[in-house]
Amino acid sequence: QLSTLNSQLSTLNSQLSTLNSQLSTLNSQLSTLNSQLSTLNHPPSAIRHPPSAIHHPPSTTAYPGIEETLSRQLREAALDHEAFTMRLKACELPKCRATCCHDGALLTDEEMTGIGEAVEGHRDLLASYGWTAEHYLTMAGRQGRTVTLEAGDEALEEDFPPHFPKTRCVFLDPEHRCILQRLAMDTAQHPWWWKPVSCWMHPLLLRPPAGSERPLLTLARPGQDPAAEDGYPGFGSCTPCGVEVADGLPAWQTLRPELELLGKISGRDLVRELGEGEDRAKRIDGAINR
């Protein structure tokens, strides 16, 4: 009987050894599966490139934060097709003398920082333009803005709106050109690289949504100028580049450079959308009038 028991014990030990070997194999396979699962959850590309190094489309201006907000709003914005049939003329600096720049520009914190860095980093080049201002940014309440200087009649357009203050933005040169735009062009940047976004967009308006409505890309018009109040007829609808003229082109054509940049920022072909909208309106009018 002892011999039989020893034989059975030997068999059990052999089976245990086999089970241990199988368990070791299973543990190895489990380790491999865990490694594969980890790879799926954390691809090598993400491990090699932390979030700060992941590629994003290059910014079009010095203000990527504003661009991100614009992009989000424009992607869902409605287009005021009627407003863009207004006939406008492109900016004529010798004639208008930068009337739209008379009161300076309100700035975001990002723009305040960007403009300050541009000026202080290019003092020599700016001095070559004859521009040496030391005080060029200020605060209007809690919001930044560009400094304005008093202006004589000789520096203003002949039909300067009487409700506008007789001032000029500090960044205008004697030929009514934007110093920030000149600086960008002379340093191989997009012309509007450092220019405040509200400046290069003018007279375009991106109206914020009201309630559940979508944002609206539009233009200021008499009676529909958001800047209008008692004793102040408005802003965009009173500047030469925002006033309708009989010999102008439809606004979506006149403002093509601005719309193309907004389209680049948002990924929308705004010029095409507005052009197609006008074509549809003409076909409908033609059908009604036949």
C-alpha positions as CSV (number, residue, x, y, z in Angstrom):
1,Q,0.0,0.0,0.0
2,L,2.9,2.4,0.8
3,S,4.3,1.7,-2.7
4,T,0.9,2.5,-4.2
5,L,0.6,5.7,-2.2
6,N,4.1,6.8,-3.3
7,S,3.1,6.2,-6.9
8,Q,-0.1,8.2,-6.6
9,L,1.9,11.1,-4.9
10,S,4.4,11.0,-7.7
11,T,1.6,11.3,-10.3
12,L,0.0,14.2,-8.4
13,N,3.3,16.0,-8.2
14,S,3.7,15.5,-12.0
15,Q,0.2,16.9,-12.6
16,L,0.9,19.8,-10.3
17,S,4.1,20.6,-12.2
18,T,2.1,20.5,-15.5
19,L,-0.5,22.9,-14.0
20,N,2.2,25.3,-12.8
21,S,3.7,25.3,-16.3
22,Q,0.3,26.0,-17.8
23,L,-0.3,28.7,-15.3
24,S,3.0,30.3,-16.2
25,T,2.0,30.2,-19.8
26,L,-1.3,31.8,-19.1
27,N,0.4,34.6,-17.0
28,S,2.7,35.3,-19.9
29,Q,-0.3,35.5,-22.4
30,L,-2.1,37.8,-19.9
31,S,0.9,40.1,-19.7
32,T,1.0,40.2,-23.5
33,L,-2.7,41.1,-23.7
34,N,-2.3,43.8,-21.1
35,S,0.5,45.3,-23.1
36,Q,-1.5,45.3,-26.3
37,L,-4.5,46.9,-24.4
38,S,-2.2,49.6,-23.1
39,T,-1.0,50.3,-26.6
40,L,-4.5,50.6,-27.9
41,N,-5.5,53.0,-25.1
42,H,-2.3,55.1,-25.4
43,P,-1.1,55.0,-29.1
44,P,2.7,55.5,-29.6
45,S,2.0,58.7,-31.5
46,A,0.3,60.2,-28.4
47,I,3.1,59.0,-26.2
48,R,5.8,60.5,-28.4
49,H,3.9,63.8,-28.8
50,P,2.5,65.4,-25.7
51,P,-0.6,67.6,-26.2
52,S,1.6,70.8,-26.5
53,A,3.5,69.2,-29.4
54,I,0.5,67.9,-31.4
55,H,0.2,69.8,-34.7
56,H,-2.4,72.5,-35.1
57,P,-3.0,74.6,-38.1
58,P,-0.8,77.7,-37.9
59,S,-2.4,80.9,-36.7
60,T,-3.3,83.5,-39.3
61,T,-2.8,86.4,-36.8
62,A,-0.9,87.0,-33.6
63,Y,-4.0,86.3,-31.7
64,P,-4.8,82.5,-31.8
65,G,-7.1,82.8,-28.8
66,I,-9.4,85.2,-30.7
67,E,-9.1,83.1,-33.8
68,E,-10.3,80.0,-31.9
69,T,-13.4,81.9,-30.7
70,L,-14.1,83.4,-34.1
71,S,-13.7,80.0,-35.7
72,R,-16.3,78.4,-33.3
73,Q,-18.8,81.3,-33.8
74,L,-18.4,81.5,-37.6
75,R,-18.8,77.7,-38.1
76,E,-22.4,78.0,-36.8
77,A,-23.1,81.6,-37.9
78,A,-26.0,82.5,-40.2
79,L,-25.2,84.9,-43.1
80,D,-27.2,88.1,-43.6
81,H,-27.5,87.7,-47.3
82,E,-29.6,90.9,-47.7
83,A,-26.9,93.0,-46.0
84,F,-24.2,91.7,-48.3
85,T,-26.0,93.0,-51.4
86,M,-25.3,96.6,-50.2
87,R,-23.1,98.3,-52.6
88,L,-19.8,99.4,-51.0
89,K,-16.5,100.8,-52.2
90,A,-13.1,99.6,-51.0
91,C,-11.2,101.7,-48.5
92,E,-9.7,104.8,-50.1
93,L,-7.2,106.2,-47.6
94,P,-6.4,109.5,-49.3
95,K,-10.1,110.3,-49.3
96,C,-11.5,108.8,-46.1
97,R,-8.3,109.4,-44.1
98,A,-9.0,106.4,-41.9
99,T,-12.2,107.7,-40.5
100,C,-13.0,104.3,-39.1
101,C,-9.8,104.6,-37.0
102,H,-10.8,108.0,-35.5
103,D,-11.7,106.6,-32.0
104,G,-9.0,103.9,-31.7
105,A,-9.9,100.3,-31.0
106,L,-11.1,98.3,-28.0
107,L,-8.7,95.4,-27.3
108,T,-8.7,92.1,-25.6
109,D,-6.0,91.1,-23.2
110,E,-4.4,89.0,-25.9
111,E,-4.3,92.0,-28.3
112,M,-2.9,94.3,-25.6
113,T,-0.1,91.8,-25.0
114,G,0.5,91.2,-28.7
115,I,0.7,94.8,-29.7
116,G,2.9,95.6,-26.8
117,E,5.4,92.9,-27.8
118,A,5.3,94.0,-31.4
119,V,6.0,97.6,-30.6
120,E,8.8,97.0,-28.0
121,G,10.4,94.4,-30.2
122,H,10.6,96.6,-33.3
123,R,11.3,100.0,-31.9
124,D,14.1,100.7,-34.5
125,L,11.9,99.8,-37.5
126,L,9.0,101.8,-36.1
127,A,11.3,104.8,-35.6
128,S,12.3,104.5,-39.3
129,Y,8.6,105.3,-40.0
130,G,8.8,108.4,-37.8
131,W,6.7,106.7,-35.2
132,T,8.1,106.9,-31.6
133,A,5.1,107.0,-29.4
134,E,5.7,105.9,-25.8
135,H,2.1,105.9,-24.7
136,Y,0.0,103.9,-27.1
137,L,-2.2,101.6,-25.0
138,T,-4.6,102.6,-22.3
139,M,-7.6,101.3,-20.4
140,A,-11.3,102.2,-20.9
141,G,-12.8,100.9,-17.6
142,R,-11.8,97.3,-17.5
143,Q,-11.1,97.0,-21.2
144,G,-7.9,97.9,-23.1
145,R,-7.9,100.2,-26.0
146,T,-5.5,102.1,-28.3
147,V,-4.7,105.7,-27.4
148,T,-6.2,108.4,-29.5
149,L,-4.8,111.9,-30.3
150,E,-6.6,115.1,-31.0
151,A,-6.9,115.8,-34.7
152,G,-7.3,119.0,-36.7
153,D,-9.7,119.3,-39.6
154,E,-6.8,118.9,-42.0
155,A,-6.2,115.3,-40.7
156,L,-9.9,114.4,-41.1
157,E,-12.0,113.6,-44.2
158,E,-14.1,116.4,-45.7
159,D,-17.3,114.7,-44.7
160,F,-16.2,113.7,-41.3
161,P,-19.4,112.7,-39.4
162,P,-20.2,115.5,-36.9
163,H,-21.1,113.1,-34.1
164,F,-17.6,111.5,-34.2
165,P,-15.0,112.9,-31.9
166,K,-12.2,114.7,-33.7
167,T,-9.4,112.3,-32.8
168,R,-7.1,109.7,-34.5
169,C,-5.7,106.4,-33.4
170,V,-2.1,106.7,-32.2
171,F,-1.1,103.9,-34.7
172,L,-1.9,106.0,-37.8
173,D,1.0,107.6,-39.7
174,P,0.7,111.0,-41.6
175,E,-0.6,109.2,-44.7
176,H,-3.4,107.6,-42.6
177,R,-1.8,104.1,-42.8
178,C,-1.9,101.7,-39.9
179,I,1.6,101.4,-38.3
180,L,0.9,97.9,-37.2
181,Q,0.0,96.8,-40.7
182,R,3.1,98.4,-42.1
183,L,5.2,96.6,-39.5
184,A,3.6,93.2,-40.3
185,M,4.3,93.7,-44.0
186,D,7.9,94.7,-43.5
187,T,8.5,91.7,-41.3
188,A,7.0,89.2,-43.8
189,Q,3.8,88.6,-41.8
190,H,0.2,88.7,-43.0
191,P,-0.7,92.4,-43.3
192,W,-3.2,92.1,-40.5
193,W,-0.9,90.0,-38.2
194,W,-0.8,92.5,-35.3
195,K,-3.8,94.6,-36.3
196,P,-6.7,94.4,-33.8
197,V,-9.3,92.0,-35.1
198,S,-12.1,94.5,-34.9
199,C,-10.1,96.8,-37.1
200,W,-9.4,94.5,-40.1
201,M,-13.0,93.1,-39.9
202,H,-14.6,96.5,-40.2
203,P,-17.3,97.1,-41.4
204,L,-18.2,93.4,-40.9
205,L,-20.1,92.6,-37.7
206,L,-20.4,89.2,-36.0
207,R,-23.5,89.7,-33.9
208,P,-23.7,87.4,-30.8
209,P,-26.6,85.0,-30.7
210,A,-29.8,86.2,-29.0
211,G,-31.2,83.3,-26.9
212,S,-31.3,80.2,-29.1
213,E,-30.5,82.0,-32.3
214,R,-27.2,81.5,-34.2
215,P,-24.5,84.2,-34.4
216,L,-25.1,86.5,-37.4
217,L,-22.4,87.8,-39.8
218,T,-23.8,91.1,-41.1
219,L,-23.1,94.8,-41.7
220,A,-24.3,97.9,-39.9
221,R,-27.0,99.8,-41.8
222,P,-28.8,103.1,-41.0
223,G,-31.5,102.2,-38.5
224,Q,-29.8,98.9,-37.8
225,D,-26.4,100.0,-36.4
226,P,-25.7,98.4,-33.0
227,A,-23.6,101.4,-31.9
228,A,-26.5,103.8,-32.4
229,E,-28.0,105.6,-29.4
230,D,-29.6,108.9,-28.7
231,G,-27.5,111.7,-30.2
232,Y,-25.2,109.1,-31.9
233,P,-26.5,107.8,-35.2
234,G,-24.1,104.9,-35.3
235,F,-20.5,103.9,-36.2
236,G,-20.2,101.3,-39.0
237,S,-23.0,102.7,-41.0
238,C,-21.4,106.2,-40.9
239,T,-17.8,105.4,-42.0
240,P,-17.0,105.7,-45.7
241,C,-16.3,101.9,-46.1
242,G,-19.7,101.1,-44.6
243,V,-21.9,103.7,-46.4
244,E,-23.8,102.4,-49.5
245,V,-22.9,104.0,-52.8
246,A,-24.6,103.6,-56.2
247,D,-21.3,102.8,-58.0
248,G,-20.1,100.3,-55.5
249,L,-19.9,96.5,-55.8
250,P,-22.0,94.1,-53.7
251,A,-20.5,94.0,-50.2
252,W,-19.6,90.4,-50.4
253,Q,-17.3,91.3,-53.4
254,T,-15.9,94.5,-51.9
255,L,-15.1,92.8,-48.6
256,R,-13.6,89.7,-50.2
257,P,-10.2,89.9,-48.5
258,E,-11.9,90.2,-45.0
259,L,-14.3,87.3,-45.8
260,E,-11.5,85.1,-47.2
261,L,-9.5,85.5,-44.0
262,L,-12.6,84.8,-41.9
263,G,-13.2,81.8,-44.1
264,K,-9.6,80.5,-43.6
265,I,-10.1,80.9,-39.8
266,S,-13.4,79.1,-39.8
267,G,-13.0,76.6,-42.6
268,R,-16.0,78.0,-44.5
269,D,-16.0,79.5,-48.0
270,L,-18.0,82.6,-47.1
271,V,-17.4,84.3,-50.4
272,R,-18.9,81.3,-52.3
273,E,-21.8,81.0,-49.9
274,L,-22.7,84.7,-50.2
275,G,-22.3,84.7,-53.9
276,E,-24.6,81.7,-54.3
277,G,-27.1,83.4,-52.0
278,E,-27.2,86.5,-54.2
279,D,-27.6,84.3,-57.4
280,R,-30.5,82.5,-55.8
281,A,-32.2,85.8,-54.8
282,K,-31.8,87.0,-58.4
283,R,-33.3,83.8,-59.9
284,I,-36.3,84.1,-57.5
285,D,-36.8,87.8,-58.3
286,G,-36.6,87.0,-62.0
287,A,-39.2,84.2,-61.7
288,I,-41.5,86.5,-59.7
289,N,-41.2,89.4,-62.2
290,R,-41.8,87.2,-65.3
